[in-house]
Amino acid sequence: MYRSDWISPLGRIHLTSDGEAITGLWFEERKQCGKGNVPGDGTVSFRDRGPDPDFREAESADESFALQKRCPVFVQTEQWLTAYFSGHSPDFCPPVRTSGTPFCELIWQLLPEIPCGETRTYGEIAREAAVRSGRNVSARAVGNAVGRNPVLLLIPCHRVIGADGRLTGYAGGLDRKRALLQLEQRNGRLR
């Protein structure tokens, strides 16, 4: 496993990869994923998960570059994030690999179908999941699956809202959810 940190306008983002795809993307404060040791000077660091169970921070810029080069999906993801936070709609998505229950996987496949700058309710997602699965699906079950999304932003769970239009739970915090939706709407659903 590989790990990288990226500084966004909304705070530090942690990335993990299996070397081929992004397996995790979360804001630093997300309690479920832990914080890890990160530098305080605002630089991006790359870590390699080797035989040692603890992540090892790169000791030099050359080593950071070498770790980054070994895991090019981080470069793709950082390009995607840079475009996104600059108000542009990236015309690509880095490869993502999730590992969840079949139900969670179904919900995570539906979320990227929500157009940038738009929202859907948990109930609307539940109805679509029911159509695709042929089974009854509750809004609460959708909420649980959305809350387990391991790859924030790339799987845009911030676009899911309550039935009454209120913003509800987001692993990155409701202030970030609001900011992400405002970014998308302010930029004309991103250019």
VOGU-3710 file (C-alpha; in Angstrom, 3 decimals, decimal comma):
1> myrsdwispl> 0,000/0,000/0,000  1,073/3,548/-0,746  0,014/6,772/0,851  0,194/10,399/-0,170  -1,041/13,656/1,288  -2,328/16,581/-0,753  -3,125/20,064/0,526  -6,523/21,285/-0,698  -8,206/24,649/-0,114  -10,377/22,790/2,427
11> grihltsdge> -7,548/21,088/4,294  -5,171/18,177/4,034  -6,380/15,175/2,048  -4,962/11,696/2,617  -4,744/9,289/-0,321  -4,048/5,576/-0,343  -3,377/3,316/-3,299  -2,632/-0,298/-4,037  -0,188/0,936/-6,681  -2,726/0,828/-9,505
21> aitglwfeer> -5,865/2,543/-8,204  -6,937/4,914/-5,458  -8,290/2,892/-2,540  -8,886/5,761/-0,114  -9,321/9,529/-0,225  -10,404/11,409/2,885  -9,949/14,701/4,686  -7,511/14,576/7,571  -10,102/14,868/10,324  -12,170/11,871/9,209
31> kqcgkgnvpg> -12,286/9,801/12,368  -12,814/6,418/10,680  -9,494/6,567/8,821  -7,211/7,973/11,496  -4,772/10,828/11,146  -1,302/9,377/10,723  1,889/11,399/10,994  1,966/14,292/8,581  4,431/17,163/8,258  3,309/20,547/9,520
41> dgtvsfrdrg> 5,001/22,689/6,880  2,304/22,299/4,217  4,420/20,156/1,905  3,104/17,079/0,204  4,703/13,904/1,485  4,724/10,435/0,001  4,834/7,337/2,122  5,528/3,771/1,228  3,971/0,885/3,113  6,598/-1,838/3,137
51> pdpdfreaes> 7,338/-4,683/5,530  7,212/-2,241/8,441  3,580/-1,854/9,575  3,995/1,896/10,105  3,974/4,321/7,224  7,406/5,744/6,507  7,693/9,372/5,501  10,006/10,140/2,602  13,234/11,602/3,919  14,092/13,748/0,886
61> adesfalqkr> 12,586/15,362/-2,189  14,351/12,737/-4,338  12,795/9,935/-2,318  9,386/11,628/-2,520  9,736/11,801/-6,289  10,769/8,142/-6,435  7,770/7,068/-4,352  5,481/9,226/-6,487  6,954/7,758/-9,662  6,296/4,234/-8,368
71> cpvfvqteqw> 2,645/5,129/-7,860  1,547/7,315/-10,805  -2,098/7,142/-9,757  -1,219/9,783/-7,144  -0,062/12,106/-9,923  -3,353/11,536/-11,781  -5,372/12,114/-8,636  -3,509/15,300/-7,774  -4,143/16,562/-11,322  -7,828/15,740/-10,886
81> ltayfsghsp> -7,968/17,482/-7,498  -6,121/20,540/-8,823  -8,573/20,885/-11,709  -11,585/20,289/-9,466  -10,592/22,848/-6,831  -9,707/25,332/-9,612  -13,321/25,207/-10,778  -12,798/22,963/-13,788  -14,555/19,698/-14,396  -11,831/17,099/-14,903
91> dfcppvrtsg> -12,393/15,146/-18,111  -11,006/11,989/-16,536  -11,200/10,127/-13,263  -8,247/8,294/-11,774  -8,816/4,566/-11,345  -10,618/3,776/-8,098  -10,802/0,408/-6,341  -13,248/-0,048/-3,490  -13,922/-3,039/-1,324  -17,360/-3,120/0,199
101> tpfceliwql> -20,483/-5,197/0,415  -22,355/-5,714/-2,862  -24,936/-3,184/-1,656  -22,289/-0,564/-0,834  -20,636/-1,160/-4,206  -23,992/-0,572/-5,942  -24,517/2,715/-4,113  -20,925/3,841/-4,755  -21,466/3,148/-8,478  -24,569/5,365/-8,473
111> lpeipcgetr> -22,956/8,396/-6,825  -20,701/9,429/-9,746  -23,832/9,532/-11,913  -25,033/12,599/-9,987  -24,009/15,502/-12,235  -21,487/17,917/-10,825  -23,273/20,838/-9,157  -26,491/18,879/-8,624  -27,765/16,923/-5,646  -29,919/13,867/-5,067
121> tygeiareaa> -31,717/12,774/-1,937  -31,088/9,501/-0,168  -34,608/8,504/-1,220  -33,889/9,193/-4,892  -30,730/7,087/-4,690  -32,739/4,348/-2,929  -35,313/4,296/-5,727  -32,611/4,000/-8,395  -30,830/1,280/-6,395  -34,133/-0,608/-6,149
131> vrsgrnvsar> -34,585/-0,444/-9,919  -31,068/-1,725/-10,559  -31,104/-4,423/-7,894  -34,722/-5,539/-8,188  -35,058/-5,280/-4,400  -36,595/-2,762/-2,021  -33,995/-0,297/-0,761  -34,479/2,151/2,096  -33,101/5,672/2,258  -31,521/4,748/5,598
141> avgnavgrnp> -29,606/1,856/3,996  -28,393/4,256/1,317  -27,253/6,654/4,036  -25,261/3,893/5,712  -23,573/2,955/2,426  -22,850/6,587/1,551  -21,266/7,018/4,987  -18,889/4,133/4,267  -17,586/5,671/1,033  -13,794/5,255/1,211
151> vlllipchrv> -13,012/7,586/-1,696  -14,488/11,040/-1,059  -14,727/13,494/-3,965  -13,937/10,884/-6,648  -17,084/9,093/-5,502  -19,060/12,290/-4,815  -21,074/11,464/-1,709  -21,181/15,189/-0,865  -23,927/15,517/-3,512  -26,401/13,444/-1,455
161> igadgrltgy> -28,785/15,417/0,764  -31,771/14,832/3,028  -35,344/14,573/1,727  -36,101/18,092/2,947  -33,083/19,560/1,152  -30,930/19,839/4,270  -27,308/18,872/4,272  -26,827/15,743/6,318  -23,746/13,840/7,469  -20,479/13,975/5,565
171> aggldrkral> -17,246/12,312/6,667  -15,352/15,491/5,759  -17,705/17,628/7,862  -20,816/19,573/6,915  -18,839/22,797/6,384  -16,782/21,042/3,712  -19,883/19,493/2,156  -21,426/22,955/1,905  -18,200/24,394/0,465  -17,910/21,620/-2,152
181> lqleqrngrl> -21,502/22,120/-3,304  -21,005/25,891/-3,422  -17,800/25,442/-5,445  -19,622/23,287/-7,975  -22,647/25,592/-8,195  -20,618/28,826/-8,236  -18,516/27,603/-11,134  -21,523/26,799/-13,283  -21,325/23,126/-12,330  -17,634/23,446/-13,040
191> r> -16,365/24,449/-16,448
//
